[in-house]
Amino acid sequence: MTRSLTFAIPKGRILDEALPLLAKAGIEPEAEFHDKKSRALRFATNRPDVSIIRVRAFDVATFVAHGAAQIGIVGSDVVEEFNYSELYAPVDLDIGHCRLSVAEPVDAADEDQAAMSHVRVATKYPHLTRRYYEARGLQAECVKLNGAMELAPSLGLSRRIVDLVSSGATLKANGLVETDIIMQISARLIVNRAAYKMRSAELTPLIDAFRAAVGVKDAA
Ligand code: PRP
């Protein structure tokens, strides 16, 4: 008997958009998944061969890269930040659209960057942040935070932040302005490369089902 496939999906914003797509691809989690009081982390689905785990976005990539989950959904920001060679990202799911941006306090945004060689940045994305500044000849000292980056400038932790921006409301509420867009982001279907080779009879139809589900969404 083969083990069931473990499908990792992220808590948070992508989840609401991911569930209809999962349903179109033929996967519906058991009722307990929707019970906000439940402390369960692993759930059965309508398919006996597929179970779902619900974890933080960065952990989706870690579970799938290590083969603990074979397939998952995560933002392209996370895929790029980790740059795991074990991850294959075959489908752009066209959900979870946002951008990774640099932001600064309104009154500091027009300071001359040309005079600097070093910047201090609060971010959840140290790899992408260093890469962005390196390409501009600047060394970035990253202060790693896991959330609420927008607090860093007003409390003197760093003048700049690099974070996700969707509506821009969080920046505005915290007196910050977006000064550059590093990358546009959308959610991706990710697959563990080794599992893709070893279990392609199970994974290929599932990947195809997501491709078709995205197409159906486009046609709607
Ligand atoms: C994200 C991001 C920003 C905010 C941007 O955080 O880190 O804080 O959303 O969205 P906006 O431009 O629409 O205001 P999220 O609320 O997902 O929580 P997190 O800090 O746990 O990632």
Residues whose N, C-alpha, C, O or C-beta is under 5 A from the ligand:
A	BS01	PRP	N146 G147 A148 D163 L164 V165 S166 S167 G168 A169 T170 L171
